[in-house]
């Protein structure tokens, strides 16, 4: 069984898998999804929303409890909101990830 807490908890180490996953998502997945939406004439965030739901659906199909998934997703969103607030306080996200 997948330990969802381990997927959202930061290890506080240089080799934190949560930090690496966030970095890959921000630098590769997010820009790619935005580009796909634009080139396919899809409404903004439509592919992002449906893609996220589809990926979460895979977790449910794999037998993970919906409540546990929602809780982990909420923690991930809290982390993202905190990062957005920090970026705004510092004048925006790092160059190359905007």
C-alpha positions, 0 to 999 in steps of 0.5 A: 500500500502507498504511504500518502503522507510520505508523498507530501511530507518534506524530508528536510534533506537535500534529497527530498523526494517531495521537493523533487516531485514538486520541482518536476511538476513545476518545471515540466508538467505545468508548462507542458499542460499549459502549452497543450491547452493552448495548442488544442484550443482548450479552455485554460485549466481544463486539461490541468483539472481533468488530468489531476482528476484522472491521476487521482482516479488512478490512485482510487482505482489502485485501492487508496481510500478517497478520504486519505487521498483528499487529505493528502491532496489538501496538504499538497495544496496547502504547501503550494499556497504557502510557496505562492505566498512566499514567492509573492513576498520575494517578488515572484517565482524563480526565473524560468518557472513562471 
